[in-house]
């Protein structure tokens, strides 16, 4: 099975995956959780209670733009568009908390309709939250005031393909598997496989600077984009007349990562590549994380890079591999996953061997491939059991990575231990560059009585540690509301003013995603 | 000889290279020019006449910041900082035209002094033109009102080198050869060799999105930058905590290409690579430009890319190769230059052979290497002879390149022929990407009585053709004043407003490079 064979999965917030097919935890996992003090909570999920919505005047102008069929105000649709997929989001959802629920969900059918919607919302002072896959894990869908959601799912077309230039124009609402299926019909792939692949879509990839599991071979999403179209309350911006240009700042890189604060990305021109005839995934064992880090840095700096390159630390290796025999029977050690789109590259293997790696063959690679999108699905059953599981991530330059990893781990362990819930903290590197790499952390512990506040404290400690150790507050999750203050501190007050000035120019009434990315002042 | 062996050449405007060692045209070239109707003009260069400069109050606050030794108001220094190196710049210089001459040249010695200077100039409403190498060919040094020049040449340090992360922190005033020499001491190279290499410096590379002759291997300068420090009238912005980040828009890409309109880049953190032990340059012959284009596109899309990859069209091949035997004795055909930093890659050669290329060996490659920075030096003697020679460039997606090339060539030929001076128009591709490439044009013809107006007409026709054919107004020369209107049309009024808003936030008094990149409204 390849990525494009996957059917599009309908994601229901609060329940990653199809609620008709709940994921169950393995019995062994339940036992392991008990060691962390995890106990099943006394109460289950609470149903949301509706509240008054839009005025007739507001419904009127929305209907005028997109037609009555494409304005939904029922509770089920609105509740289904409430928040994203962070653990606090899931917890608030379980509590029936409707504070971040949109007053309507509107489905425009074209760029022109998006443009008209934003202009109308601006003149009516009605806040707008753009919605593509809805998979934000950083509070990217929680505006600071009442709002409507603009869901771009009807913008689901492959508009054009240029086989000579190897570019494709995809609309914002095309989900990952659909994009791959559309491109596969012509023999191409986008090569973008983030963990949110089954749910996230093109517009969100662009707006939040997504990075996929094949980033070593295909690059990040922001590196694939050669052009994009942005609808703002004041009109449309179109960028990208050439792969690269010296005509001023790169405006694509101003829109990428803007998270809906300037407008809605309605389509993107992306670089595509021929679909590989074969794929290989292997496991490699290193003595410890430090030696594995040296090996993957060697590949990132001197090549040849594989398509997928990830390295788990000792803790993640131990948790993910119930069967230590996978690591060649040796005790300890860490696991790296190395994947190739296209022919196997023996030179990559030579570098890994020369830097102390032990080839474990395709077994662990296939295990990883099959489970690569599964982790988020486990969160709901884990929450059911009373466990708190959440991830956070950063990136930095190679020389700072060991210290960055240690500082974040220590901060999370200390915060949660101080709260009486000592955690397991796992880490891996999954995106490499010549000058540095990402670090991705998973924390698992027992829930306290107020798990949202519990995680908020741990997250604040981690964010402070990231800042102190010189990392960025996010490598691929984005800013949303969760990282907004840390982001402002990271770029500094003058850069925040510059971005606020851009926002003011494009969104003078401040209706676009108020409070997300930037404070709504 | 390698790049770092070159001593730093002092560039005198109006005379590319050292005036003590003027370059002479080969006799054969003079004969060829006569066929174009070129006649030596009756009058030679005119000396500039000075005019009143700064007030005592203005001199006072400048001196207070940098010290009296670092404020120059003599005519020679100011005239030496007047304009850049476009042909119209050289022509106006020859005419003794002082309209774009700074009232003073100030040499700050640190980031803090640059910062203090800009704050003081802002509060005194004194316009500032940043100056690093002074090699702009797009009017990047010609502000719209009277100004002082801030020359960053004293910021000439390699501040730090991080060998694990392979990054170096270089100050803005480090020129190309000095950067290579400083890095070579530690065994590294930046790999950035634009034609302006001998004169341009780090700050200008960043501010104007330079691209060097080894871009196929090392990328553009904007792809090498992982961090930068920008002094603005309102304070400092520091960017780049990681190779890549999802924390908002990429602010590095907002500063890169801002051409001094937001502030002065005082230092840059760049990716470095080990200095290659060997270099190889080869010539390859293709039947025609179209088949050569297919070959280099194949390499850009499927690899393996060499370090240098350039393809001349039939006209440029004929002009540059006085000896047709270099092309293997065959008649016609076009020349490609293929260079490798490090070992020769036979797989690259295989792709070129498979796509119809004929290997001409190292002879033409070495000829190109030796002459790679020479072309600009020929302009002065050409102007002496009465010839008009100028270049312009663009970039676009592969599928549009043939049409883009034809449209620009036709526009330049028509405009100059209509003016009674039929030109030769030569073209090459020197920068390739997966999705497209650059096109670089050289036009040669006889001067009319008003060669500045003559070229302005031809350039306007070329710019209109670029816009109509979907190219960008500049791949690596930048915007300056020459491309400002075309740039505004290219990005559209709303994007211009967004950039003006950024400028207003960082430079509320509009003292930074007024009229360059953006109109000063």
Interface residues (C-beta under 8 A of the other chain):
Chain A: X162 X164 X165 X166 X167 X208 X209 X210 X211 X220 X222 X226 X232 X234 X235 X236 X237 X238 X239 X241 X242 X243 X244 X245 X246 X247 X248 X249 X250 X251 X252 X253 X254 X255 X256 X257 X258 X259 X262 X271 X273 X297 X301 X394 X395 X396 X397 X398 X399 X400 X431 X433 X434 X435 X436 X437 X470 X471 X472 X473 X474 X475 X476 X477 X478 X479 X483 X487 X490 X491 X492 X494 X495 X497 X498 X499 X500 X501 X502 X504 X505 X506 X517
Chain B: X162 X164 X165 X166 X167 X208 X209 X210 X211 X220 X222 X226 X232 X234 X235 X236 X237 X238 X239 X241 X242 X243 X244 X245 X246 X247 X248 X249 X250 X251 X252 X253 X254 X255 X256 X257 X258 X259 X262 X271 X273 X297 X301 X394 X395 X396 X397 X398 X399 X400 X431 X433 X434 X435 X436 X437 X470 X471 X472 X473 X474 X475 X476 X477 X478 X479 X483 X487 X490 X491 X492 X493 X494 X495 X497 X498 X499 X500 X501 X502 X504 X505 X506 X517
